[in-house]
Amino acid sequence: MGITKTDQFTLKQNQIATLAKAIGHPARVAILDYLMKVDSCICGDIVNELPLAQATVSQHLKELKNAGLIKGNIEGNAICYCIDEKAFTKLQNYFLNLAKQVEKKKSKCC
C-alpha cells in the first residue's frame, strides 16, 4: 500500500478532498438527503429509511461525522444526528468558485 502525500497539498485542498470522499458513497448521500428532509433524527430512524443493516448505517454515520458533514448530540441513550452547515458552506463556496472558473474558460478549451 502506498503512502499518502497529503502534506504536499494545501489545507483547503485536503479539507475539500475529505468532504468529497465522505459523500462519495451512495448510502452517505442517501443519509444526507434524509437528514435534510427531517432536520435531525436518531440512527434507528435512518435504518428504517435505508435498505442497510444498523451496523452499516452506523459506519456511514461515523464517516460523515468524522468528515464534519454531520453533528451528533447525545439524547438519552441515543445520538441525534443533523447536518453541519459549516461543512456544506465550504463545499458550496468551493464548487461555486470552480463553476465560475469553468464558465470563464468554457470557450478556451479544446
SULVEN-V713003 format. One record per backbone hydrogen bond with DSSP energy under -1.0 kcal/mol. NH is the residue of the N-H (numbers start at 1). CO is the residue of the C=O. If there is no record, write none. Layout:
nh->(NH,NH)
co->(CO,CO)
//
This chain:
nh->(8,9,14,15,16,17,18,19,20,21,22,23,24,29,30,31,32,33,34,35,36,37,38,39,40,41,45,46,47,48,50,52,57,58,59,60,61,62,63,64,65,66,67,69,71,73,75,78,80,81,82,84,88,89,90,91,92,93,94,95,96,97,98,99,100,101,102,103,104,105,108)
co->(5,6,10,11,12,13,14,15,16,17,18,19,21,25,26,27,28,29,30,31,32,33,34,35,38,81,42,42,43,44,46,50,53,54,55,56,57,58,59,60,61,62,63,64,82,80,78,75,73,41,71,69,84,85,86,87,88,89,90,91,92,93,94,95,96,97,98,99,100,101,105)
//
